[in-house]
Amino acid sequence: MLSPRWRKMYRDMWLHRTRSILAILAMVVGLAGAGSVLDTWALLGAAIDEGYRATNPPSAVLHVDGAISAAIAAAKTVPGVRYAEGRQTLVVRAFVKGAWQTTTLFASPTLGRERIGIVSRELGQFPAPPGSLTLESSSVEFSGLAIGDSVVLRGADHRTVT
């Protein structure tokens, strides 16, 4: 024999069949939605991690003033260092989408042949010809630029270059 608690539950569910069915369906849909989101998150996380590791990201980044070649040569002598490469960075302002935005430019003498922080071409010419830039893919939407567009850059000395 059922306890009064279970009898009341069954009777209420029977008397309010539509409401009970809708509540059960809402729970099922909610669980299915949560499961789909978690599954997508796990798959996306794995794909992002795999893509990031394929670039052979640096284990350390050193900011050096002066002769970078001496710093690279010194880094190569440290035990456990497999590769050491140098890149010059320059922080400028870029006029995109009607406003000035802070932008970091990277220059490398071995662009396209690097072993650390590997850059690969998706569209356009790579490496970019003199007087042009290569945009990292996540910067394309931010900047609103497309292949062949011009962009105005302004350095710390307030000179502009197109």
C-alpha positions in Angstrom: 0.0 0.0 0.0 1.2 3.5 -0.9 1.9 6.1 1.8 -0.3 9.1 1.8 2.5 11.3 0.4 2.7 9.1 -2.8 -1.0 8.8 -3.2 -1.4 12.6 -3.0 1.4 13.0 -5.6 -0.2 10.6 -8.0 -3.6 12.1 -7.5 -2.3 15.6 -8.1 -0.4 14.5 -11.2 -3.6 12.8 -12.5 -5.9 15.8 -11.8 -3.4 18.2 -13.4 -2.3 16.0 -16.3 -1.5 18.9 -18.7 0.5 20.9 -16.2 2.4 17.7 -15.1 3.2 16.8 -18.7 4.3 20.3 -19.5 6.6 20.4 -16.4 8.2 17.1 -17.4 8.7 18.2 -21.0 10.2 21.5 -19.8 12.7 19.5 -17.6 13.6 17.2 -20.5 14.1 20.1 -22.9 16.2 21.9 -20.3 18.4 18.9 -19.6 18.9 18.3 -23.4 19.8 22.0 -23.9 22.2 22.0 -21.0 23.8 18.8 -22.3 24.1 20.2 -25.8 25.8 23.3 -24.5 28.2 21.4 -22.4 29.1 19.0 -25.2 29.7 21.9 -27.6 31.8 23.6 -25.0 34.0 20.5 -24.5 34.4 20.0 -28.3 35.2 23.7 -28.9 37.7 23.7 -26.0 39.5 20.7 -27.5 39.6 22.2 -31.0 40.9 25.6 -29.7 43.6 24.0 -27.6 44.7 21.8 -30.6 44.8 24.8 -32.9 46.8 26.8 -30.3 49.3 24.1 -29.7 49.8 23.7 -33.5 51.3 27.2 -33.5 54.0 26.0 -31.2 53.4 28.8 -28.7 56.3 30.3 -26.8 57.1 29.2 -23.3 58.5 32.6 -22.4 58.5 36.0 -24.0 61.3 38.4 -23.2 61.1 42.1 -23.9 64.5 43.4 -24.8 65.7 46.9 -25.4 68.6 47.2 -27.7 70.4 44.4 -29.7 67.9 41.5 -30.0 70.5 39.3 -31.7 72.6 39.2 -28.6 69.6 38.3 -26.5 68.6 35.5 -28.9 72.2 34.1 -28.9 72.2 34.2 -25.0 68.8 32.5 -24.8 70.0 29.7 -27.1 72.8 28.8 -24.7 70.4 28.2 -21.8 70.0 24.4 -21.2 66.6 23.2 -22.2 65.9 25.9 -24.7 65.1 24.3 -28.1 64.4 27.4 -30.1 64.9 31.1 -29.6 63.6 33.7 -32.1 63.2 37.4 -32.2 60.4 39.6 -33.3 60.1 43.3 -33.1 56.9 44.8 -31.7 55.5 48.3 -32.2 52.4 49.7 -30.5 50.6 52.1 -32.8 47.1 53.5 -33.2 45.0 52.4 -36.2 42.0 54.3 -37.6 39.4 51.5 -38.0 35.6 51.8 -37.9 35.8 55.5 -37.6 37.9 55.6 -34.4 41.5 55.3 -33.3 42.3 51.9 -31.8 45.5 50.7 -30.1 47.2 48.0 -32.2 50.3 46.0 -31.8 52.4 45.3 -34.9 54.8 42.4 -35.1 57.8 42.2 -37.5 59.9 39.2 -38.0 62.9 38.6 -40.3 61.9 34.9 -40.6 58.2 35.5 -41.3 56.8 32.2 -42.7 59.8 30.2 -41.5 59.4 30.6 -37.7 59.5 27.7 -35.4 57.8 29.4 -32.4 54.4 31.1 -32.7 53.9 29.8 -36.2 51.8 32.0 -38.5 50.0 30.5 -41.4 48.2 32.0 -44.4 44.4 31.8 -44.7 43.8 34.3 -47.4 45.9 36.7 -49.5 49.6 36.9 -50.1 51.9 35.7 -47.3 54.2 37.1 -46.3 52.7 40.5 -47.1 54.5 42.5 -49.7 56.4 45.7 -48.6 54.1 48.5 -47.6 51.3 46.1 -46.5 50.2 44.2 -43.4 49.1 40.7 -42.6 46.1 40.6 -40.2 45.7 37.8 -37.6 42.4 36.1 -38.2 40.7 37.2 -35.0 41.6 40.9 -35.8 39.8 40.9 -39.1 36.3 41.2 -37.6 37.5 43.7 -35.0 39.1 45.9 -37.6 36.4 45.6 -40.2 39.1 45.4 -42.9 39.3 43.1 -45.9 42.1 42.1 -48.3 43.2 45.1 -50.3 41.7 47.7 -47.8 43.9 50.6 -46.6 44.4 51.4 -43.0 45.9 54.6 -41.4 48.4 54.0 -38.7 49.8 56.6 -36.3 52.9 56.0 -34.2 54.1 57.5 -30.9 55.7 60.4 -32.9 52.1 61.2 -34.3 53.2 60.6 -37.9 50.6 58.8 -40.0 51.2 56.1 -42.5 48.7 54.5 -44.8 
